Amino acid sequence: MNEALLDHATRTIEVGSKSFAAAARLFDPPTRRSAVMLYAWCRYCDDVVDGQELGFGQTPGSSDGSEQRLAELVELTRRAYAGEPMTNPAFAALQEVAQRHAIPERYAQEHLQGFAMDVQGRQYETIDDTLEYCYHVAGVVGLMMAVIMGAQEEATLDRACDLGLAFQLTNIARDIVEDARVGRCYLPAQWLSEEGIPRQELALPGHREAVARLAGRLVDLAEPYYLSACQGLPALPLRSAWAIATARGVYREIGIKVKERGAAAWDQRVSTTKWDKLRLVTSGAALALATRQLQATPRGALWPRPR
């Protein structure tokens, strides 16, 4: 195995996502390897499109030329799946993971379609439009992660997608102001209209109370998706269920903090502390064990992933 490739992927996740890095340590070594290498590819693609590094440094105008960069990512992904030699570590990582776990190329290309929505300046009229974006940038990553962990049943994949949707709804709530400063808004135009906030004024301090209400709506919307995701845990190996339950707890905690802080949620970036993560590792273990005999209930009216 290419240890240099694993080292590169591990450094990427430790800098780019401390939340997921903490949970990833709970996987068994082979699963952890595949999970962090998939993350390295996702992070690289996001950075290339946005003109940033490991999720940081994006400014207005830093996405100039991103359409061409996205086209290159699409082509490199196709070549990685075709088995061509990959010199770029992120695509070598994708190739290894895709071949090892038979991850459908459609999933990888659907993920890139999420970046295309950013490149094209897609605007979101309804919450279903926002959820479609969430599917591409996070829900489909949940599908790929589930395949890595051995999931095959469509019902389990649905729950994995639900967790990805919940993660992204949380991310959007946390990053509303930061995104607005670089010209991006994932909130539905219908919601903005209800609060009387012009899209171009979303980052202005005078709208903080209204923005807090919108963030609270997103956090509340994520809750049934977090709940649904629990029902996929019994289908996973126990250590994988522990890791996923922990990641669920960490991201959900971020949403809870955003809602609790109200208009002050954007005074500094909301995150979980080291002690939060230790507590959530313990509660994640308890949740993974408690759900081993869980009988699944219907997903009801939750947003359906594309088939």
C-alpha positions in Angstrom: 0.0 0.0 0.0 1.1 3.5 -0.7 1.8 5.0 2.7 2.8 8.4 1.3 -0.6 8.6 -0.2 -2.2 7.8 3.2 0.0 10.3 5.0 -1.1 13.0 2.5 -4.8 12.2 3.0 -4.4 12.1 6.8 -2.8 15.6 6.8 -5.5 16.9 4.6 -8.3 15.8 6.9 -6.6 16.9 10.1 -6.3 20.5 8.7 -9.4 20.6 6.6 -12.0 19.1 9.0 -11.2 18.6 12.6 -14.7 17.4 13.2 -14.6 14.5 10.8 -10.9 13.8 11.6 -11.9 13.1 15.3 -14.6 10.6 14.2 -12.5 9.0 11.5 -10.0 7.8 14.2 -12.7 5.4 15.4 -12.9 3.4 12.2 -10.9 0.1 11.9 -7.6 0.8 10.0 -8.8 -0.3 6.5 -12.0 1.7 6.7 -10.2 4.7 8.1 -7.7 4.6 5.2 -10.5 4.6 2.6 -12.5 7.3 4.5 -9.6 9.8 4.7 -8.6 9.2 1.1 -12.1 9.9 -0.1 -12.1 13.0 2.0 -8.8 14.1 0.5 -10.3 13.9 -3.0 -13.4 15.8 -1.9 -11.4 18.5 -0.2 -9.0 18.9 -3.1 -11.9 19.3 -5.6 -13.6 21.9 -3.4 -10.3 23.8 -3.0 -9.5 23.8 -6.7 -12.9 25.1 -7.7 -13.0 27.8 -5.0 -9.3 28.9 -5.3 -8.6 28.2 -1.7 -6.5 25.8 0.4 -7.8 23.1 2.7 -11.1 25.0 3.0 -9.6 28.4 3.9 -8.7 31.6 2.1 -11.6 32.1 -0.2 -12.3 35.7 -1.1 -14.5 37.5 -3.7 -13.0 36.8 -7.1 -10.9 33.8 -5.9 -13.2 31.6 -8.0 -12.2 33.3 -11.3 -11.4 30.6 -13.8 -13.2 27.9 -11.8 -15.3 26.7 -14.7 -12.2 25.5 -16.5 -10.8 24.1 -13.3 -14.0 22.2 -12.7 -13.9 20.7 -16.3 -10.4 19.5 -15.5 -11.7 17.8 -12.3 -14.4 16.1 -14.2 -11.9 14.8 -16.8 -9.4 13.6 -14.1 -12.2 11.8 -12.3 -13.2 10.1 -15.5 -9.6 9.1 -16.1 -9.2 7.8 -12.5 -12.2 5.5 -13.0 -10.8 4.4 -16.3 -7.7 3.1 -14.5 -5.2 5.5 -16.0 -2.1 6.3 -13.9 -2.7 9.2 -11.5 0.1 11.5 -10.5 -2.1 13.9 -8.5 -2.4 12.4 -4.9 -6.0 13.3 -4.6 -7.0 11.4 -7.7 -4.7 8.5 -6.9 -6.5 8.3 -3.6 -9.9 8.4 -5.3 -8.8 5.7 -7.8 -7.7 3.4 -5.0 -10.9 3.8 -3.0 -13.2 3.5 -6.0 -11.4 0.3 -7.2 -11.3 -1.2 -3.7 -15.0 -0.6 -2.9 -16.6 -0.5 -6.4 -17.9 3.0 -5.8 -20.0 4.0 -8.8 -18.5 6.7 -10.9 -21.9 8.3 -11.0 -21.5 9.2 -7.3 -18.2 11.0 -7.9 -19.5 12.9 -10.9 -22.7 13.9 -9.0 -20.5 15.3 -6.3 -18.7 17.5 -8.8 -22.1 18.6 -10.1 -22.5 20.3 -6.7 -19.4 22.4 -7.4 -20.8 23.2 -10.8 -23.9 24.7 -9.1 -21.5 27.1 -7.3 -19.6 27.9 -10.4 -22.8 28.7 -12.3 -24.0 30.9 -9.5 -27.1 28.8 -8.9 -29.7 30.5 -6.9 -32.2 28.6 -4.7 -35.8 29.5 -4.8 -37.3 26.8 -2.5 -36.0 24.6 0.3 -36.2 21.6 -2.1 -33.7 23.5 -4.4 -31.4 23.9 -1.4 -31.7 20.2 -0.5 -30.8 19.3 -4.1 -27.5 21.3 -3.6 -27.0 19.6 -0.2 -27.4 16.2 -2.0 -24.6 16.9 -4.5 -22.1 18.4 -2.1 -22.8 16.1 1.0 -25.5 13.6 0.5 -23.7 11.7 -2.2 -20.6 11.7 -0.1 -22.7 9.9 2.5 -23.5 7.4 -0.2 -19.8 6.8 -1.0 -18.9 6.5 2.7 -21.7 4.0 3.2 -20.3 1.9 0.3 -16.8 2.1 1.9 -18.3 0.7 5.1 -19.9 -2.2 3.2 -23.5 -1.0 2.9 -25.4 -2.2 -0.2 -29.1 -2.0 0.7 -30.9 1.0 -0.8 -32.6 1.7 2.6 -29.2 2.0 4.3 -27.9 4.2 1.5 -31.0 6.4 2.0 -30.1 6.9 5.7 -26.5 7.7 4.8 -27.7 10.3 2.3 -29.9 11.8 5.1 -26.9 12.2 7.3 -25.0 14.0 4.5 -28.0 16.3 4.1 -28.1 17.1 7.8 -24.4 17.8 7.8 -24.8 20.3 4.9 -27.8 22.0 6.4 -25.7 22.5 9.5 -22.8 23.8 7.5 -25.0 26.3 5.7 -26.5 27.6 8.9 -23.0 28.1 10.5 -21.5 29.7 7.4 -24.4 32.0 6.2 -22.5 35.2 6.8 -19.1 33.9 5.6 -20.7 32.6 2.4 -22.5 35.8 1.8 -19.3 37.8 2.0 -18.0 35.9 -1.0 -21.2 36.2 -2.9 -22.8 32.9 -2.1 -26.2 32.2 -0.6 -27.8 28.7 -0.2 -30.9 29.9 1.7 -34.1 29.7 -0.3 -35.2 33.0 -1.8 -38.7 32.3 -0.4 -37.2 32.4 3.2 -35.2 35.6 2.5 -38.4 37.2 1.2 -40.3 36.2 4.3 -37.7 37.9 6.4 -37.4 40.9 4.1 -33.7 40.4 3.5 -32.3 41.3 0.1 -29.9 38.6 -1.0 -27.0 41.1 -1.5 -27.5 42.4 2.1 -27.3 39.0 3.9 -23.9 39.7 5.5 -24.8 43.1 6.9 -24.9 43.3 10.7 -28.3 45.0 10.7 -29.9 41.7 9.5 -28.4 39.5 12.2 -31.6 38.8 14.1 -33.4 37.8 11.0 -30.4 35.7 9.8 -30.4 34.0 13.2 -34.1 33.0 12.6 -33.2 31.6 9.2 -30.3 29.7 10.7 -32.6 28.3 13.3 -35.0 27.1 10.6 -32.1 25.2 8.9 -31.0 23.7 12.2 -34.6 22.5 12.9 -34.9 21.2 9.3 -31.7 19.1 9.8 -33.1 17.4 12.9 -35.4 14.8 11.2 -32.5 13.9 8.9 -30.2 13.4 11.8 -32.9 11.2 13.4 -33.3 9.2 10.2 -29.6 8.6 9.9 -29.6 6.7 13.3 -31.7 4.1 11.6 -28.9 3.3 9.2 -26.4 2.5 12.0 -27.5 -1.1 12.6 -26.5 -2.0 9.1 -22.9 -0.9 9.7 -20.0 -2.8 11.4 -20.0 -1.7 15.0 -16.8 0.4 14.8 -18.1 2.1 11.7 -21.4 2.8 13.5 -19.5 4.3 16.4 -17.5 6.6 14.1 -20.6 7.7 12.2 -22.6 8.2 15.4 -19.8 10.4 16.7 -19.6 12.4 13.5 -23.4 12.8 13.7 -23.1 14.1 17.3 -20.3 16.5 16.5 -22.0 18.2 13.5 -25.4 18.2 15.3 -23.7 20.0 18.3 -22.5 22.7 15.9 -26.1 23.3 14.8 -27.3 23.4 18.3 -24.6 26.0 19.2 -25.5 28.2 16.2 -29.2 28.2 17.2 -28.3 28.9 20.9 -26.1 31.9 20.0 -28.7 33.6 17.9 -27.5 36.9 16.4 -24.1 36.3 17.9 -23.5 33.1 16.0 -21.3 34.8 13.4 -19.1 36.9 15.8 -16.7 34.0 15.6 -16.8 30.6 13.9 -18.9 28.1 15.8 -17.0 24.8 16.5 -16.8 22.1 19.0 -14.1 22.0 21.7 -11.8 19.1 22.5 -13.9 18.3 25.5 -17.1 18.4 23.4 -15.5 15.9 21.0 -14.5 13.5 23.9 -18.0 13.7 25.3 -19.5 13.0 21.8 -17.2 10.0 21.2 -18.7 8.5 24.4 -22.2 9.3 23.5 -21.5 8.1 19.9 -20.5 4.7 21.3 -23.7 4.6 23.4 -25.8 5.4 20.4 -24.1 2.8 18.2 -24.8 0.1 20.8 -28.3 1.3 21.5 -29.4 1.1 17.9 -28.0 -2.4 17.1 -31.5 -3.9 17.4 -33.4 -0.9 16.1 -36.3 -1.6 13.8 -36.4 1.0 11.0 -39.4 3.2 10.5 -40.4 4.8 7.2 -38.6 8.0 6.2 -41.9 9.7 5.6 -41.8 13.1 3.9 -38.0 13.6 3.9 -36.4 14.7 0.6 -35.9 11.7 -1.7 -32.4 11.3 -3.2 -32.1 10.9 -7.0 -32.2 7.3 -8.2 
